Amino acid sequence: MLEKEFKYFKDHQEELVKKHEGKYLVIVGEEVVGVYDAEIDAYVEAKKRYKPGTFLIQHCLPGESAYTQTFYSRVIFG
């Protein structure tokens, strides 16, 4: 799911970072359809135009650190 969008980001990461470093990109297919300062703004606007699961919100940073995101929770598995 969203492999095409993530591959597009990885393949074009260098040029995207030159244009949009630090911004949040909304990617649909192989196209950047929105650029935002805040992740929440990217989500709210993308959700207005696209179905969930059809767009990728990607923080535009150099290097592999842009590929991961950590979520913290207080859930305990036992």
PADRENNU-69768 format. One record per residue: y, x negated, z of N, C-alpha, C in turn. Coordinates in steps of 0.05 Angstrom, whole numbers, plus 5000, padded with zeros to 4 digits. Each point is the difference from the previous one (the first is absolute). Layout:
! PADRENNU-69768
YXZYXZYXZ...
//
This chain:
! PADRENNU-69768
497649835000502450175000502549825000501750044982502549854996499649714992497649944990499449734991501949914978500550194981501749944977502849925010501150155019502749965010500149735014498049945017500049755015499749764981498350034980499649794981502649954985501450214993502649974986501949845018500150065026501849855018499249715000497449945004499149735002500649844974499550134977500449874974503049954995501850165011502849984995501649925025498749915020501349965026502349804998499749794986502149794999502650124988499850144978502450124987501150235017498350155013500950225017501549905024499049785012501349885023502849894992500249894977502649904990502150224999499150244992501850234997500450165026497850035016500050205021499049895027500349745006498949895024500950155025498150075017500650145025500150304998500050104975500250294996497150125000499950265001497550154998499850134972497949934986499750104973498150245000500650204984498150224995498849944972497449974999498749934975498050234993500350094975498150204989498949894975497449984998498749874977500949714998501249934978501049734996503050004997501450165017502950034998501250025028502249865005501550035024501950244995499650215016501650254996502150045021500149825019502150015021500249755016502449935009500549775017501750095023499149945025501450105023500349785022502050035016500549815022498150055023499250255005498350065022497450144991497849935014497450114992500050315002501250105021500150295004501450144976502249884991501450124977498250004975498649784996498149984977497950225002499050045024497950215003501150284996502350065012501150274998500650074970501249814986500750054972497650014982498049835005497650004983498450265005499950095025498550245006501350254987502649994994501350224987499050034971499449774987499449994971497049974993498549895019497249934994498150105022497650064992497950085019499249765017499450055026499049785017497549884987499849735001497749874988500449924971502450074989500549934972502249794997501149915023502149794999499549805021501049764995499749785019502849925009500349975027502549895011499449725008501449814987499449725004502549855009499849865023502349835009500049764982502349954988500349804979500749735013498049845006500349745013498449804984500849745002498449804987497549935015498049904986497549905013498150235008497849915011497850185007500750185024502049925016500750175023500850284992500850034975500850274990497650184996497649885001497650154993498850155024500949945024498750125023502050145018499150195015501750155019498350055024501149975023498650045025501050255014498250165009500750255015498949965028501750055019499249985028499550285011497950035016499550265012498849965028500050215015498849995027497350125000498750024978497350124998498049795010498150095016497949835011497350114989498549834988497350074990498049905020498150175008498149915020497250074994
//
